[in-house]
Amino acid sequence: MAGPGSGETGPSLSYEQARAELAGVVERLESGGSTLEESLALWERGEELATICQRWLDAARARLTPSES
């Protein structure tokens, strides 16, 4: 079963995997030393990872929140 992290850009990542990779992206961006092109690519990957994490969190919240009938 594919989770909320499933996307068109490759295999699905678990929340933990996406969060860990996102932390690494943030660390690389904060450390500087990358070219503008590298920084933009890191930023774009960070946006993708943040979206994956948000989907996982939204799905978990939906499971925990009683439906309003």
DRENZA-776451 format. One record per residue (C-alpha): residue in one letter; x, y, z. Coordinates in nm, 3 decimals. Example, Ala and Ser with C-alpha at 12.3 -4.5 7.8 and 13.67 -1.06 7.14 Angstrom:
{'a', {1.230, -0.450, 0.780}}
{'s', {1.367, -0.106, 0.714}}
# end
This chain:
{'m', {0.000, 0.000, 0.000}}
{'a', {0.141, 0.336, -0.099}}
{'g', {0.133, 0.607, 0.162}}
{'p', {0.074, 0.979, 0.139}}
{'g', {0.438, 1.023, 0.046}}
{'s', {0.382, 0.858, -0.291}}
{'g', {0.459, 1.091, -0.571}}
{'e', {0.528, 1.120, -0.937}}
{'t', {0.900, 1.180, -0.883}}
{'g', {0.994, 0.835, -0.756}}
{'p', {0.929, 0.576, -0.489}}
{'s', {0.738, 0.678, -0.182}}
{'l', {0.925, 0.787, 0.126}}
{'s', {0.816, 0.728, 0.479}}
{'y', {0.757, 1.033, 0.693}}
{'e', {1.081, 0.963, 0.880}}
{'q', {1.283, 0.929, 0.560}}
{'a', {1.143, 1.250, 0.414}}
{'r', {1.196, 1.440, 0.739}}
{'a', {1.556, 1.319, 0.769}}
{'e', {1.636, 1.412, 0.410}}
{'l', {1.469, 1.750, 0.458}}
{'a', {1.685, 1.815, 0.765}}
{'g', {1.993, 1.736, 0.555}}
{'v', {1.880, 1.973, 0.282}}
{'v', {1.824, 2.252, 0.535}}
{'e', {2.167, 2.188, 0.688}}
{'r', {2.335, 2.209, 0.347}}
{'l', {2.152, 2.530, 0.260}}
{'e', {2.239, 2.688, 0.595}}
{'s', {2.606, 2.593, 0.567}}
{'g', {2.641, 2.788, 0.243}}
{'g', {2.917, 2.723, -0.004}}
{'s', {2.684, 2.594, -0.276}}
{'t', {2.647, 2.757, -0.614}}
{'l', {2.323, 2.935, -0.691}}
{'e', {2.219, 2.646, -0.916}}
{'e', {2.291, 2.390, -0.641}}
{'s', {2.107, 2.601, -0.385}}
{'l', {1.801, 2.627, -0.608}}
{'a', {1.800, 2.251, -0.664}}
{'l', {1.827, 2.194, -0.289}}
{'w', {1.545, 2.440, -0.225}}
{'e', {1.322, 2.265, -0.478}}
{'r', {1.397, 1.925, -0.323}}
{'g', {1.324, 2.070, 0.019}}
{'e', {0.985, 2.191, -0.105}}
{'e', {0.906, 1.841, -0.237}}
{'l', {1.010, 1.682, 0.091}}
{'a', {0.808, 1.932, 0.295}}
{'t', {0.502, 1.848, 0.083}}
{'i', {0.555, 1.476, 0.143}}
{'c', {0.583, 1.532, 0.518}}
{'q', {0.271, 1.748, 0.519}}
{'r', {0.074, 1.480, 0.333}}
{'w', {0.176, 1.221, 0.593}}
{'l', {0.075, 1.455, 0.877}}
{'d', {-0.257, 1.542, 0.712}}
{'a', {-0.335, 1.173, 0.662}}
{'a', {-0.253, 1.098, 1.025}}
{'r', {-0.469, 1.387, 1.143}}
{'a', {-0.757, 1.265, 0.926}}
{'r', {-0.734, 0.920, 1.084}}
{'l', {-0.741, 1.068, 1.435}}
{'t', {-1.017, 1.320, 1.378}}
{'p', {-1.368, 1.181, 1.401}}
{'s', {-1.569, 1.241, 1.087}}
{'e', {-1.851, 1.490, 1.116}}
{'s', {-2.169, 1.311, 1.013}}
# end
